[in-house]
Amino acid sequence: MRIQKQFGPGRWRKLKGIGKVRLESGRMCNAELHWYEAHGIGRKKMKIKRFLD
């Protein structure tokens, strides 16, 4: 798995959630976020999948 090569071994999981993001224009909006996470390593490669507003 490319995540293990890049950040080290661990139990990697693909997760998703909703959060507030600030756009370049300064506007705040809700978005669906996806990321990879492993215990002891934390969240990596966070990505905005879609805007909810």
C-alpha distance matrix in Angstrom:
0.0 3.8 5.5 5.6 6.7 9.0 10.4 10.1 9.5 10.8 11.2 9.5 11.6 12.4 16.1 19.1 22.6 25.7 27.0 29.6 28.7 31.1 31.4 32.6 36.0 36.2 36.1 34.2 32.7 30.4 26.9 24.1 21.0 17.3 14.8 11.9 13.5 13.2 16.4 17.9 15.6 16.8 16.1 14.0 14.0 17.0 18.3 21.7 21.5 25.3 28.5 30.6 34.0
3.8 0.0 3.8 5.4 5.1 6.2 8.6 9.5 10.4 12.1 13.1 10.8 12.8 13.0 16.4 19.0 22.3 25.1 25.9 28.1 26.8 28.9 28.9 29.9 33.4 33.7 33.9 32.3 31.0 29.1 25.7 23.2 19.9 16.5 13.9 11.4 13.3 13.6 17.0 17.9 15.0 16.0 15.0 12.2 11.7 15.1 16.4 19.9 20.2 24.0 27.2 29.6 32.7
5.5 3.8 0.0 3.8 5.5 5.1 5.9 7.3 8.4 9.5 10.5 7.9 10.2 10.7 13.7 16.5 19.6 22.4 23.1 25.4 24.3 26.6 27.0 28.2 31.7 31.6 31.7 29.9 28.7 26.7 23.5 21.1 17.6 14.2 11.1 8.3 9.7 10.1 13.5 14.3 11.4 12.2 11.3 8.8 9.2 12.5 14.5 18.2 18.8 22.6 25.5 27.8 30.9
5.6 5.4 3.8 0.0 3.8 5.4 5.4 4.6 5.0 7.1 9.1 7.9 11.2 12.8 15.9 19.1 22.1 25.2 25.8 28.3 27.4 29.7 30.4 31.5 35.1 34.8 35.0 33.0 32.0 29.9 26.8 24.3 20.8 17.4 14.1 10.7 11.0 9.9 12.7 13.2 10.9 12.8 13.0 11.2 12.4 15.7 18.1 21.7 22.4 26.2 29.0 31.1 34.2
6.7 5.1 5.5 3.8 0.0 3.8 5.9 5.8 7.6 10.5 12.9 11.7 14.8 15.9 19.0 21.9 24.9 27.7 28.1 30.2 28.9 30.8 31.2 31.9 35.5 35.5 36.1 34.4 33.6 31.8 28.7 26.4 22.9 19.6 16.4 13.4 14.1 13.3 16.0 15.9 13.3 15.3 15.4 12.9 13.6 17.3 19.4 23.1 24.0 27.8 30.6 33.0 36.0
9.0 6.2 5.1 5.4 3.8 0.0 3.8 6.1 9.1 11.4 13.7 11.9 14.7 15.3 17.9 20.4 23.1 25.5 25.5 27.4 25.8 27.5 27.9 28.4 32.1 32.1 32.8 31.3 30.7 29.2 26.2 24.3 20.6 17.7 14.4 12.0 12.8 12.6 15.4 15.0 11.7 13.3 13.0 10.2 10.8 14.5 16.8 20.6 21.9 25.7 28.2 30.8 33.5
10.4 8.6 5.9 5.4 5.9 3.8 0.0 3.8 7.1 8.9 11.5 10.1 13.1 14.3 16.5 19.2 21.6 24.1 24.0 26.0 24.8 26.7 27.6 28.5 32.1 31.6 32.3 30.4 29.9 28.2 25.5 23.6 19.8 17.1 13.4 10.6 10.4 9.6 12.0 11.2 8.0 10.0 10.5 8.5 10.5 13.8 16.8 20.5 22.1 25.7 28.0 30.3 33.0
10.1 9.5 7.3 4.6 5.8 6.1 3.8 0.0 3.8 6.6 9.9 9.8 13.3 15.4 17.9 21.0 23.6 26.4 26.6 28.9 28.0 30.1 31.2 32.2 35.8 35.1 35.7 33.6 33.0 31.1 28.4 26.2 22.5 19.5 15.8 12.5 11.5 9.6 11.3 10.6 8.4 11.4 12.8 11.5 13.8 17.0 19.9 23.6 24.9 28.6 31.0 33.0 35.9
9.5 10.4 8.4 5.0 7.6 9.1 7.1 3.8 0.0 3.8 7.2 8.1 11.9 14.7 17.3 20.8 23.6 26.7 27.4 30.0 29.5 32.0 33.2 34.5 38.0 37.3 37.5 35.2 34.2 32.0 29.2 26.6 23.1 19.9 16.4 12.7 11.4 8.7 10.1 10.3 9.3 12.2 13.8 13.2 15.6 18.4 21.3 24.8 25.7 29.4 31.9 33.6 36.8
10.8 12.1 9.5 7.1 10.5 11.4 8.9 6.6 3.8 0.0 3.8 5.7 9.3 12.5 14.8 18.4 21.0 24.3 25.2 28.1 28.0 30.8 32.3 33.9 37.2 36.3 36.2 33.6 32.5 30.0 27.4 24.7 21.3 18.2 14.8 11.0 9.0 5.8 7.0 8.2 8.0 10.3 12.1 12.5 15.2 17.4 20.3 23.7 24.4 27.9 30.3 31.7 34.9
11.2 13.1 10.5 9.1 12.9 13.7 11.5 9.9 7.2 3.8 0.0 3.8 6.5 10.2 12.4 16.1 18.8 22.4 23.7 26.9 27.3 30.3 31.8 33.9 37.0 36.0 35.6 32.8 31.3 28.4 25.8 22.8 19.8 16.6 13.6 10.0 8.1 5.4 6.9 9.7 9.7 10.9 12.1 12.9 15.3 17.0 19.6 22.6 22.9 26.2 28.7 29.8 33.1
9.5 10.8 7.9 7.9 11.7 11.9 10.1 9.8 8.1 5.7 3.8 0.0 3.8 6.9 9.5 13.2 16.2 19.7 21.0 24.1 24.2 27.2 28.5 30.5 33.7 32.9 32.4 29.8 28.2 25.4 22.6 19.6 16.5 13.1 10.1 6.5 5.6 4.7 7.9 10.6 9.4 9.6 9.7 10.0 11.9 13.6 16.0 19.0 19.3 22.7 25.3 26.6 29.9
11.6 12.8 10.2 11.2 14.8 14.7 13.1 13.3 11.9 9.3 6.5 3.8 0.0 3.8 6.1 9.9 13.0 16.7 18.5 21.8 22.3 25.6 26.9 29.2 32.1 31.3 30.4 27.6 25.7 22.7 19.9 16.6 13.9 10.6 8.4 5.6 5.4 6.5 9.4 12.6 11.5 10.5 9.7 10.4 11.8 12.5 14.4 16.9 16.8 20.0 22.5 23.5 27.0
12.4 13.0 10.7 12.8 15.9 15.3 14.3 15.4 14.7 12.5 10.2 6.9 3.8 0.0 3.8 7.1 10.6 14.1 16.1 19.4 19.7 23.0 24.0 26.4 29.2 28.6 27.6 24.9 22.8 19.8 16.7 13.4 10.7 7.2 5.9 4.6 6.6 9.2 12.4 15.2 13.6 11.8 9.7 9.9 10.1 10.2 11.3 13.6 13.1 16.3 19.1 20.2 23.7
16.1 16.4 13.7 15.9 19.0 17.9 16.5 17.9 17.3 14.8 12.4 9.5 6.1 3.8 0.0 3.8 7.0 10.7 12.9 16.4 17.2 20.7 22.1 24.9 27.4 26.5 25.2 22.2 20.0 16.8 14.0 10.7 8.4 5.7 5.5 6.0 7.2 10.3 12.8 15.6 14.3 11.6 9.3 10.5 10.8 9.6 10.7 12.2 11.9 14.6 16.8 17.5 21.0
19.1 19.0 16.5 19.1 21.9 20.4 19.2 21.0 20.8 18.4 16.1 13.2 9.9 7.1 3.8 0.0 3.8 7.2 9.8 13.3 14.4 18.0 19.4 22.4 24.6 23.7 22.1 19.1 16.6 13.2 10.5 7.1 5.5 4.3 6.3 8.7 10.2 13.6 15.9 18.4 16.9 13.8 10.9 12.0 11.7 9.3 9.4 9.8 9.3 11.4 13.3 13.8 17.2
22.6 22.3 19.6 22.1 24.9 23.1 21.6 23.6 23.6 21.0 18.8 16.2 13.0 10.6 7.0 3.8 0.0 3.8 6.7 10.4 12.2 16.0 17.8 21.2 22.9 21.6 19.7 16.4 13.9 10.4 8.5 5.8 5.3 6.6 8.8 11.5 12.4 15.7 17.4 19.7 18.4 14.9 12.1 13.8 13.6 10.5 10.6 10.0 10.1 11.1 12.0 11.7 14.9
25.7 25.1 22.4 25.2 27.7 25.5 24.1 26.4 26.7 24.3 22.4 19.7 16.7 14.1 10.7 7.2 3.8 0.0 3.8 7.2 9.5 13.3 15.2 18.8 20.1 18.7 16.4 13.0 10.4 6.8 5.7 4.7 5.8 8.8 11.3 14.5 15.4 18.9 20.5 22.3 21.0 17.3 14.4 15.9 15.4 11.8 11.3 9.5 10.1 9.9 9.5 8.8 11.6
27.0 25.9 23.1 25.8 28.1 25.5 24.0 26.6 27.4 25.2 23.7 21.0 18.5 16.1 12.9 9.8 6.7 3.8 0.0 3.8 6.4 10.1 12.6 16.1 17.5 15.6 13.7 10.1 8.3 5.6 5.7 6.7 6.9 10.3 12.2 15.5 16.2 19.6 21.0 22.2 20.7 16.9 14.1 15.5 15.1 11.4 11.3 9.5 11.3 11.0 9.9 9.8 11.5
29.6 28.1 25.4 28.3 30.2 27.4 26.0 28.9 30.0 28.1 26.9 24.1 21.8 19.4 16.4 13.3 10.4 7.2 3.8 0.0 3.8 6.9 9.8 13.3 14.2 12.1 10.1 6.5 5.5 4.5 6.2 8.9 9.5 13.1 14.9 18.3 19.1 22.5 23.9 24.7 23.0 19.3 16.4 17.5 16.9 13.1 12.7 10.5 12.7 11.8 9.7 9.8 10.3
28.7 26.8 24.3 27.4 28.9 25.8 24.8 28.0 29.5 28.0 27.3 24.2 22.3 19.7 17.2 14.4 12.2 9.5 6.4 3.8 0.0 3.8 6.4 9.8 11.3 9.5 8.4 5.7 5.7 6.2 6.7 9.6 9.5 12.9 14.5 18.0 19.3 22.8 24.5 25.0 22.8 19.3 16.2 16.5 15.3 11.8 11.0 8.9 11.8 11.1 9.3 10.8 11.0
31.1 28.9 26.6 29.7 30.8 27.5 26.7 30.1 32.0 30.8 30.3 27.2 25.6 23.0 20.7 18.0 16.0 13.3 10.1 6.9 3.8 0.0 3.8 6.7 8.0 5.9 5.7 4.5 6.7 8.9 9.9 13.1 13.0 16.2 17.5 20.9 22.3 25.7 27.3 27.5 25.1 21.8 18.8 18.8 17.4 14.2 13.3 11.3 14.4 13.5 11.3 13.1 12.4
31.4 28.9 27.0 30.4 31.2 27.9 27.6 31.2 33.2 32.3 31.8 28.5 26.9 24.0 22.1 19.4 17.8 15.2 12.6 9.8 6.4 3.8 0.0 3.8 5.3 5.3 5.4 6.3 7.8 10.4 10.6 13.8 14.0 17.0 18.6 22.1 23.9 27.5 29.5 29.8 27.1 23.9 20.7 20.0 18.0 15.1 13.4 11.1 13.8 12.7 10.7 13.2 12.3
32.6 29.9 28.2 31.5 31.9 28.4 28.5 32.2 34.5 33.9 33.9 30.5 29.2 26.4 24.9 22.4 21.2 18.8 16.1 13.3 9.8 6.7 3.8 0.0 3.8 5.3 7.4 9.5 11.4 14.2 14.3 17.2 17.0 19.7 20.9 24.1 26.1 29.5 31.6 31.5 28.6 25.7 22.6 21.5 19.3 17.0 15.4 13.7 16.5 15.7 14.0 16.7 15.7
36.0 33.4 31.7 35.1 35.5 32.1 32.1 35.8 38.0 37.2 37.0 33.7 32.1 29.2 27.4 24.6 22.9 20.1 17.5 14.2 11.3 8.0 5.3 3.8 0.0 3.8 5.6 8.9 11.2 14.5 15.4 18.8 19.2 22.2 23.8 27.2 29.1 32.6 34.5 34.6 31.8 28.8 25.7 24.9 22.7 20.1 18.4 16.1 18.5 17.0 14.6 16.8 14.9
36.2 33.7 31.6 34.8 35.5 32.1 31.6 35.1 37.3 36.3 36.0 32.9 31.3 28.6 26.5 23.7 21.6 18.7 15.6 12.1 9.5 5.9 5.3 5.3 3.8 0.0 3.8 6.5 9.8 13.2 14.7 18.2 18.5 21.8 23.2 26.5 28.0 31.3 32.9 32.9 30.4 27.2 24.4 24.1 22.5 19.6 18.4 16.2 19.0 17.5 14.9 16.5 14.6
36.1 33.9 31.7 35.0 36.1 32.8 32.3 35.7 37.5 36.2 35.6 32.4 30.4 27.6 25.2 22.1 19.7 16.4 13.7 10.1 8.4 5.7 5.4 7.4 5.6 3.8 0.0 3.8 6.6 10.3 12.3 16.0 17.0 20.5 22.5 26.1 27.6 31.1 32.7 33.1 30.8 27.3 24.3 24.3 22.6 19.4 17.9 15.1 17.3 15.3 12.2 13.3 11.0
34.2 32.3 29.9 33.0 34.4 31.3 30.4 33.6 35.2 33.6 32.8 29.8 27.6 24.9 22.2 19.1 16.4 13.0 10.1 6.5 5.7 4.5 6.3 9.5 8.9 6.5 3.8 0.0 3.8 7.2 9.6 13.3 14.4 18.1 20.0 23.6 24.8 28.3 29.8 30.3 28.2 24.7 21.7 22.2 20.8 17.4 16.1 13.4 15.7 13.8 10.6 11.2 9.5
32.7 31.0 28.7 32.0 33.6 30.7 29.9 33.0 34.2 32.5 31.3 28.2 25.7 22.8 20.0 16.6 13.9 10.4 8.3 5.5 5.7 6.7 7.8 11.4 11.2 9.8 6.6 3.8 0.0 3.8 6.5 10.3 12.1 15.9 18.4 22.1 23.5 27.1 28.8 29.8 27.8 24.2 21.0 21.5 20.0 16.3 14.7 11.5 13.0 10.7 7.3 7.4 6.1
30.4 29.1 26.7 29.9 31.8 29.2 28.2 31.1 32.0 30.0 28.4 25.4 22.7 19.8 16.8 13.2 10.4 6.8 5.6 4.5 6.2 8.9 10.4 14.2 14.5 13.2 10.3 7.2 3.8 0.0 3.8 7.1 9.4 13.2 15.9 19.6 21.0 24.6 26.3 27.6 25.8 22.1 18.9 19.7 18.4 14.7 13.1 10.0 11.1 8.9 6.1 5.4 6.0
26.9 25.7 23.5 26.8 28.7 26.2 25.5 28.4 29.2 27.4 25.8 22.6 19.9 16.7 14.0 10.5 8.5 5.7 5.7 6.2 6.7 9.9 10.6 14.3 15.4 14.7 12.3 9.6 6.5 3.8 0.0 3.8 6.2 9.8 12.9 16.6 18.5 22.2 24.3 25.9 23.8 20.2 16.8 17.2 15.5 11.8 9.8 6.5 7.3 5.7 4.3 5.2 7.6
24.1 23.2 21.1 24.3 26.4 24.3 23.6 26.2 26.6 24.7 22.8 19.6 16.6 13.4 10.7 7.1 5.8 4.7 6.7 8.9 9.6 13.1 13.8 17.2 18.8 18.2 16.0 13.3 10.3 7.1 3.8 0.0 3.8 6.9 10.4 14.0 16.0 19.7 22.0 23.9 22.0 18.5 15.1 15.5 13.9 10.5 8.6 6.1 5.6 5.4 6.3 7.0 10.4
21.0 19.9 17.6 20.8 22.9 20.6 19.8 22.5 23.1 21.3 19.8 16.5 13.9 10.7 8.4 5.5 5.3 5.8 6.9 9.5 9.5 13.0 14.0 17.0 19.2 18.5 17.0 14.4 12.1 9.4 6.2 3.8 0.0 3.8 6.8 10.5 12.6 16.4 18.8 20.6 18.4 15.0 11.5 11.7 10.2 6.8 5.6 4.7 5.7 7.6 9.1 10.6 13.6
17.3 16.5 14.2 17.4 19.6 17.7 17.1 19.5 19.9 18.2 16.6 13.1 10.6 7.2 5.7 4.3 6.6 8.8 10.3 13.1 12.9 16.2 17.0 19.7 22.2 21.8 20.5 18.1 15.9 13.2 9.8 6.9 3.8 0.0 3.8 7.3 10.0 13.7 16.6 18.6 16.3 13.4 9.8 9.6 8.2 5.8 5.3 6.5 6.7 9.8 12.2 13.8 17.1
14.8 13.9 11.1 14.1 16.4 14.4 13.4 15.8 16.4 14.8 13.6 10.1 8.4 5.9 5.5 6.3 8.8 11.3 12.2 14.9 14.5 17.5 18.6 20.9 23.8 23.2 22.5 20.0 18.4 15.9 12.9 10.4 6.8 3.8 0.0 3.8 6.6 10.3 13.4 15.2 12.6 9.9 6.5 6.1 5.5 4.4 6.3 9.0 10.0 13.3 15.6 17.3 20.4
11.9 11.4 8.3 10.7 13.4 12.0 10.6 12.5 12.7 11.0 10.0 6.5 5.6 4.6 6.0 8.7 11.5 14.5 15.5 18.3 18.0 20.9 22.1 24.1 27.2 26.5 26.1 23.6 22.1 19.6 16.6 14.0 10.5 7.3 3.8 0.0 3.8 7.1 10.6 12.5 10.0 8.2 5.7 5.3 6.3 7.2 9.6 12.7 13.5 16.9 19.3 20.9 24.1
13.5 13.3 9.7 11.0 14.1 12.8 10.4 11.5 11.4 9.0 8.1 5.6 5.4 6.6 7.2 10.2 12.4 15.4 16.2 19.1 19.3 22.3 23.9 26.1 29.1 28.0 27.6 24.8 23.5 21.0 18.5 16.0 12.6 10.0 6.6 3.8 0.0 3.8 6.9 9.0 7.1 5.3 4.4 6.1 8.8 9.5 12.6 15.4 16.5 19.7 21.7 22.9 26.0
13.2 13.6 10.1 9.9 13.3 12.6 9.6 9.6 8.7 5.8 5.4 4.7 6.5 9.2 10.3 13.6 15.7 18.9 19.6 22.5 22.8 25.7 27.5 29.5 32.6 31.3 31.1 28.3 27.1 24.6 22.2 19.7 16.4 13.7 10.3 7.1 3.8 0.0 3.8 6.2 5.4 5.5 7.1 8.7 11.8 13.1 16.2 19.2 20.3 23.4 25.5 26.6 29.7
16.4 17.0 13.5 12.7 16.0 15.4 12.0 11.3 10.1 7.0 6.9 7.9 9.4 12.4 12.8 15.9 17.4 20.5 21.0 23.9 24.5 27.3 29.5 31.6 34.5 32.9 32.7 29.8 28.8 26.3 24.3 22.0 18.8 16.6 13.4 10.6 6.9 3.8 0.0 3.8 5.5 6.2 9.1 11.5 15.0 15.9 19.2 22.0 23.3 26.2 27.9 28.7 31.6
17.9 17.9 14.3 13.2 15.9 15.0 11.2 10.6 10.3 8.2 9.7 10.6 12.6 15.2 15.6 18.4 19.7 22.3 22.2 24.7 25.0 27.5 29.8 31.5 34.6 32.9 33.1 30.3 29.8 27.6 25.9 23.9 20.6 18.6 15.2 12.5 9.0 6.2 3.8 0.0 3.8 6.0 9.6 11.8 15.5 16.7 20.4 23.3 25.1 28.0 29.5 30.6 33.2
15.6 15.0 11.4 10.9 13.3 11.7 8.0 8.4 9.3 8.0 9.7 9.4 11.5 13.6 14.3 16.9 18.4 21.0 20.7 23.0 22.8 25.1 27.1 28.6 31.8 30.4 30.8 28.2 27.8 25.8 23.8 22.0 18.4 16.3 12.6 10.0 7.1 5.4 5.5 3.8 0.0 3.8 7.0 8.4 12.1 13.7 17.4 20.6 22.5 25.6 27.2 28.7 31.3
16.8 16.0 12.2 12.8 15.3 13.3 10.0 11.4 12.2 10.3 10.9 9.6 10.5 11.8 11.6 13.8 14.9 17.3 16.9 19.3 19.3 21.8 23.9 25.7 28.8 27.2 27.3 24.7 24.2 22.1 20.2 18.5 15.0 13.4 9.9 8.2 5.3 5.5 6.2 6.0 3.8 0.0 3.8 6.5 10.3 10.9 14.7 17.5 19.5 22.4 23.8 25.1 27.7
16.1 15.0 11.3 13.0 15.4 13.0 10.5 12.8 13.8 12.1 12.1 9.7 9.7 9.7 9.3 10.9 12.1 14.4 14.1 16.4 16.2 18.8 20.7 22.6 25.7 24.4 24.3 21.7 21.0 18.9 16.8 15.1 11.5 9.8 6.5 5.7 4.4 7.1 9.1 9.6 7.0 3.8 0.0 3.8 7.0 7.2 10.9 13.7 15.8 18.7 20.2 21.7 24.3
14.0 12.2 8.8 11.2 12.9 10.2 8.5 11.5 13.2 12.5 12.9 10.0 10.4 9.9 10.5 12.0 13.8 15.9 15.5 17.5 16.5 18.8 20.0 21.5 24.9 24.1 24.3 22.2 21.5 19.7 17.2 15.5 11.7 9.6 6.1 5.3 6.1 8.7 11.5 11.8 8.4 6.5 3.8 0.0 3.8 5.7 9.3 12.7 14.8 18.1 20.0 22.1 24.7
14.0 11.7 9.2 12.4 13.6 10.8 10.5 13.8 15.6 15.2 15.3 11.9 11.8 10.1 10.8 11.7 13.6 15.4 15.1 16.9 15.3 17.4 18.0 19.3 22.7 22.5 22.6 20.8 20.0 18.4 15.5 13.9 10.2 8.2 5.5 6.3 8.8 11.8 15.0 15.5 12.1 10.3 7.0 3.8 0.0 3.8 6.3 10.1 12.1 15.5 17.7 20.2 22.8
17.0 15.1 12.5 15.7 17.3 14.5 13.8 17.0 18.4 17.4 17.0 13.6 12.5 10.2 9.6 9.3 10.5 11.8 11.4 13.1 11.8 14.2 15.1 17.0 20.1 19.6 19.4 17.4 16.3 14.7 11.8 10.5 6.8 5.8 4.4 7.2 9.5 13.1 15.9 16.7 13.7 10.9 7.2 5.7 3.8 0.0 3.8 7.0 9.5 12.6 14.4 16.7 19.2
18.3 16.4 14.5 18.1 19.4 16.8 16.8 19.9 21.3 20.3 19.6 16.0 14.4 11.3 10.7 9.4 10.6 11.3 11.3 12.7 11.0 13.3 13.4 15.4 18.4 18.4 17.9 16.1 14.7 13.1 9.8 8.6 5.6 5.3 6.3 9.6 12.6 16.2 19.2 20.4 17.4 14.7 10.9 9.3 6.3 3.8 0.0 3.8 6.1 9.3 11.5 14.2 16.8
21.7 19.9 18.2 21.7 23.1 20.6 20.5 23.6 24.8 23.7 22.6 19.0 16.9 13.6 12.2 9.8 10.0 9.5 9.5 10.5 8.9 11.3 11.1 13.7 16.1 16.2 15.1 13.4 11.5 10.0 6.5 6.1 4.7 6.5 9.0 12.7 15.4 19.2 22.0 23.3 20.6 17.5 13.7 12.7 10.1 7.0 3.8 0.0 3.8 5.8 7.7 10.6 13.1
21.5 20.2 18.8 22.4 24.0 21.9 22.1 24.9 25.7 24.4 22.9 19.3 16.8 13.1 11.9 9.3 10.1 10.1 11.3 12.7 11.8 14.4 13.8 16.5 18.5 19.0 17.3 15.7 13.0 11.1 7.3 5.6 5.7 6.7 10.0 13.5 16.5 20.3 23.3 25.1 22.5 19.5 15.8 14.8 12.1 9.5 6.1 3.8 0.0 3.8 7.2 9.8 12.9
25.3 24.0 22.6 26.2 27.8 25.7 25.7 28.6 29.4 27.9 26.2 22.7 20.0 16.3 14.6 11.4 11.1 9.9 11.0 11.8 11.1 13.5 12.7 15.7 17.0 17.5 15.3 13.8 10.7 8.9 5.7 5.4 7.6 9.8 13.3 16.9 19.7 23.4 26.2 28.0 25.6 22.4 18.7 18.1 15.5 12.6 9.3 5.8 3.8 0.0 3.8 6.5 9.4
28.5 27.2 25.5 29.0 30.6 28.2 28.0 31.0 31.9 30.3 28.7 25.3 22.5 19.1 16.8 13.3 12.0 9.5 9.9 9.7 9.3 11.3 10.7 14.0 14.6 14.9 12.2 10.6 7.3 6.1 4.3 6.3 9.1 12.2 15.6 19.3 21.7 25.5 27.9 29.5 27.2 23.8 20.2 20.0 17.7 14.4 11.5 7.7 7.2 3.8 0.0 3.8 5.8
30.6 29.6 27.8 31.1 33.0 30.8 30.3 33.0 33.6 31.7 29.8 26.6 23.5 20.2 17.5 13.8 11.7 8.8 9.8 9.8 10.8 13.1 13.2 16.7 16.8 16.5 13.3 11.2 7.4 5.4 5.2 7.0 10.6 13.8 17.3 20.9 22.9 26.6 28.7 30.6 28.7 25.1 21.7 22.1 20.2 16.7 14.2 10.6 9.8 6.5 3.8 0.0 3.8
34.0 32.7 30.9 34.2 36.0 33.5 33.0 35.9 36.8 34.9 33.1 29.9 27.0 23.7 21.0 17.2 14.9 11.6 11.5 10.3 11.0 12.4 12.3 15.7 14.9 14.6 11.0 9.5 6.1 6.0 7.6 10.4 13.6 17.1 20.4 24.1 26.0 29.7 31.6 33.2 31.3 27.7 24.3 24.7 22.8 19.2 16.8 13.1 12.9 9.4 5.8 3.8 0.0
